[in-house]
Amino acid sequence: MGCFLASLFFACSANDKKEQKESCTTTTSAINPNGDSELALLMRRLRLNTDSLKQLIANKEGNISDAYIAELERAHSAIPTDPNVKTPEFTAFNDLIITQAKALQNASIENRTKEFNQLINSCVNCHLRFCPGPIEAIQKLNIVNPI
Ligand code: HEC
């Protein structure tokens, strides 16, 4: 069951045409001439999966999956573009977002919008420290007018 869900999860993101690259600094273009880092690819999938999750939560149709949380756990070991990113602070921010993802998973339906927006806040907090470029795009994931 878990594998089936996980394969659905990745199949959806691979087909999404909105997939696009965003660098941490808006000025640098080819920091990584050998291709995108493992962490950058993971983050790009995360953004698409967070957008799908937003629709689920906003429409009160579902909640965060184990596959989503497993992807956050993989960020701990994924290789970044800039090796200086992998610090104890990065680990602490990543632990915080995993804790928040689990809080969302356990939230009652009335509290999911609030907990989802807290999850987006956890993305932004790490990005303020390590990767400011995508912050504006990440903030658009917030649910502003809950039904
Ligand atoms: C623990 C820190 C941390 C957290 C939490 C985090 N990010 Fe990131 N994110 C990064 C770093 C570092 C990069 C740069 C990756 C690289 O280039 O190797 C990045 C890159 C990105 C990118 C650009 C990827 C590209 O195209 O190159 C997007 C989009 C992104 N993150 C979205 C998100 C979203 C959405 C969340 C929350 C669901 C999130 N991030 C949570 C640290 C984090």
Boltz pocket constraint, residues with backbone or C-beta under 6 A from the ligand:
constraints:
  - pocket:
      binder: B
      contacts: [[A, 20], [A, 21], [A, 22], [A, 23], [A, 24], [A, 37], [A, 38], [A, 39], [A, 40], [A, 41], [A, 43], [A, 44], [A, 46], [A, 47], [A, 50], [A, 79], [A, 80], [A, 81], [A, 82], [A, 85], [A, 89], [A, 90], [A, 91], [A, 93], [A, 94], [A, 97], [A, 119], [A, 120], [A, 122], [A, 123], [A, 124], [A, 126], [A, 127], [A, 130], [A, 131], [A, 134], [A, 138]]
      max_distance: 6.0
